[in-house]
C-alpha cells in the first residue's frame, strides 16, 4: 500500500530507521512510534519508498 501523503511517508521512514536499529526508538514521536510497533519491516519499507512527487503534505480528514 503506497503512502497517501508526504507526512505518512516521512513517518514510515523514521519508523523503519528505528526498526532497523539505525536510530533509537526513544527518538520516535507520534505516528512513527505507533507505526514502528504495529507494522512489519516490509510494510514500513513499502510506505517509506513511495514517490513523494504529487503527494499532499497532509491528507485531508474528510
BELURJO-V965346 format. One record per run of one state. SS is the DSSP state (~ for helix, > for strand, _ for the rest). FROM is the first residue (numbers start at 1). LEN is the number of residues. If there is no record, write none. Layout:
BEGIN
ss->{SS:SS}
from->{FROM:FROM}
len->{LEN:LEN}
END
This chain:
BEGIN
ss->{_:~:_:~:_:~:_:~:_}
from->{1:6:21:25:28:30:39:41:49}
len->{5:15:4:3:2:9:2:8:14}
END
